[in-house]
Amino acid sequence: QVRLVESGGGLVQAGGSLRLSCTASEGTFRSYTMGWFRQAPGKEREFVAGISWSGSSTYYADSVKGRFTISRDNAKNTVYLQMNSLKPEDTAVYYCAADASHYTFRIPTMFREYEYWGQGTQVTVSS
């Protein structure tokens, strides 16, 4: 069982930046595709960004493309989400997730395809 722990959320003004981190408890993290999702009150959990096990492939939701960047450091068992030019509509609880299909370059966008989840971190963007 892989444990994922997110950090880095907080309150920021519109136009500001935050960097989220997600650290995994095991080295098997290195073989997993990782994703970031978010869920706003009253809304379904939605895909934000994903990255393949090697970091060579990334994929973004249209709503964050050009503003958010996902990256990973396998030596530190950590995936990051750099969020720039934040908007009030980015306000949500952000979750990292692991797809335990080892060494694949496919990046799922459906939350059901991810086996492990963090507890979430709140991001609030004020206008």
DAPEBEL-V474081 format. One record per residue. RES is the residue in one letter. PHI is phi in whole degrees, 0 to 359 (999 if undefined). Layout:
res & phi
RES & PHI
RES & PHI
This chain:
res & phi
Q & 999
V & 270
R & 256
L & 245
V & 233
E & 268
S & 205
G & 105
G & 288
G & 164
L & 255
V & 217
Q & 281
A & 305
G & 92
G & 276
S & 228
L & 216
R & 236
L & 267
S & 235
C & 220
T & 249
A & 263
S & 277
E & 228
G & 290
T & 297
F & 313
R & 297
S & 261
Y & 261
T & 288
M & 242
G & 225
W & 245
F & 236
R & 216
Q & 219
A & 267
P & 305
G & 78
K & 239
E & 283
R & 292
E & 235
F & 291
V & 247
A & 199
G & 217
I & 216
S & 288
W & 301
S & 271
G & 88
S & 281
S & 237
T & 225
Y & 209
Y & 230
A & 293
D & 302
S & 292
V & 241
K & 301
G & 88
R & 245
F & 251
T & 225
I & 260
S & 209
R & 213
D & 233
N & 292
A & 292
K & 253
N & 53
T & 227
V & 242
Y & 238
L & 226
Q & 274
M & 243
N & 245
S & 49
L & 294
K & 239
P & 304
E & 287
D & 277
T & 299
A & 181
V & 272
Y & 257
Y & 238
C & 261
A & 213
A & 241
D & 264
A & 278
S & 281
H & 293
Y & 54
T & 250
F & 260
R & 284
I & 243
P & 293
T & 245
M & 267
F & 296
R & 293
E & 272
Y & 254
E & 270
Y & 240
W & 226
G & 276
Q & 275
G & 96
T & 223
Q & 280
V & 240
T & 235
V & 246
S & 267
S & 270
